Amino acid sequence: MEETILKKDLTSEEIAFAVFCIENLAPALGKDAGEIYSLLAEKSDILYGYIIPCYDILHTQSREYIMSDIIHLMRERRIDV
């Protein structure tokens, strides 16, 4: 799945949003950004299967809502947070 998304031309807004999510999740979960990226992109499909495809909707929400939503999804998918 990741390869399919990576072949798509991501906009600078989508890339910035992905970075925003990773950088804000890191302190919220007490982990570093590299670890968060690994959890979202390598150990799950949340980054390329949810965050990027849902950018149009998610980026209109508050930071708190976005973080809560992603953390909830991580727990739902049994990702160690």
Backbone torsions as a table, in degrees:
resi	resn	phi	psi	omega
1	MET	NA	-43.1	-177.6
2	GLU	-58.1	-41.0	-179.4
3	GLU	-61.6	-38.9	179.7
4	THR	-61.1	-47.0	-179.3
5	ILE	-67.5	-40.6	-178.4
6	LEU	-63.8	-28.0	177.7
7	LYS	-73.2	-24.4	176.8
8	LYS	-71.0	140.4	176.2
9	ASP	-74.0	107.5	178.0
10	LEU	-78.1	141.7	176.4
11	THR	-78.4	161.6	177.3
12	SER	-63.6	-30.6	178.3
13	GLU	-67.1	-41.9	179.0
14	GLU	-65.0	-41.5	178.5
15	ILE	-64.7	-45.1	179.3
16	ALA	-62.3	-37.8	179.7
17	PHE	-67.7	-41.4	177.7
18	ALA	-60.7	-43.4	177.5
19	VAL	-63.5	-43.9	176.9
20	PHE	-54.4	-47.7	-178.6
21	CYS	-63.0	-47.1	-179.4
22	ILE	-62.3	-47.7	-177.8
23	GLU	-66.3	-29.3	178.5
24	ASN	-86.2	-29.4	176.7
25	LEU	-70.7	-35.1	-176.0
26	ALA	-53.5	-57.8	-179.8
27	PRO	-68.6	-31.5	179.6
28	ALA	-63.5	-30.6	-178.6
29	LEU	-106.2	2.6	178.6
30	GLY	66.2	34.7	180.0
31	LYS	-128.5	166.4	176.7
32	ASP	-88.0	164.4	-174.6
33	ALA	-60.9	-37.0	178.6
34	GLY	-62.1	-39.8	178.2
35	GLU	-66.7	-40.9	178.1
36	ILE	-63.9	-44.5	177.7
37	TYR	-57.2	-45.0	179.7
38	SER	-60.2	-43.9	179.3
39	LEU	-63.9	-39.6	-175.4
40	LEU	-83.4	-30.8	-172.4
41	ALA	-112.3	-29.8	-175.4
42	GLU	-104.4	-37.0	-178.2
43	LYS	-97.7	-2.6	176.2
44	SER	-156.2	177.1	177.3
45	ASP	-108.4	22.2	-174.8
46	ILE	-64.3	-41.6	-178.5
47	LEU	-65.8	-52.0	-174.6
48	TYR	-91.2	-14.0	-179.9
49	GLY	-105.3	-12.0	-178.9
50	TYR	-133.7	-58.8	-173.3
51	ILE	-61.5	-52.8	-178.8
52	ILE	-66.7	-50.0	-179.5
53	PRO	-62.8	-27.6	-178.6
54	CYS	-99.0	14.1	-178.9
55	TYR	-50.1	-47.6	-175.7
56	ASP	-55.0	-36.7	-179.6
57	ILE	-87.2	-48.6	-174.5
58	LEU	-61.6	-39.8	-173.3
59	HIS	-68.0	-10.8	178.6
60	THR	-87.9	-6.2	-177.2
61	GLN	-92.5	169.0	178.5
62	SER	-73.3	158.5	177.1
63	ARG	-56.0	-44.2	-178.5
64	GLU	-61.4	-43.0	179.6
65	TYR	-64.2	-45.7	-178.4
66	ILE	-60.7	-47.4	-179.5
67	MET	-62.8	-45.2	179.2
68	SER	-60.9	-43.0	-179.2
69	ASP	-63.3	-46.2	-178.9
70	ILE	-68.3	-42.3	178.1
71	ILE	-61.7	-42.2	177.4
72	HIS	-59.8	-45.0	178.7
73	LEU	-63.6	-40.8	178.0
74	MET	-61.1	-44.2	178.9
75	ARG	-66.4	-40.2	179.0
76	GLU	-60.4	-35.9	-179.6
77	ARG	-91.8	10.6	175.5
78	ARG	60.8	39.8	174.8
79	ILE	-91.7	130.0	-176.0
80	ASP	-64.0	108.9	176.6
81	VAL	-116.1	NA	NA
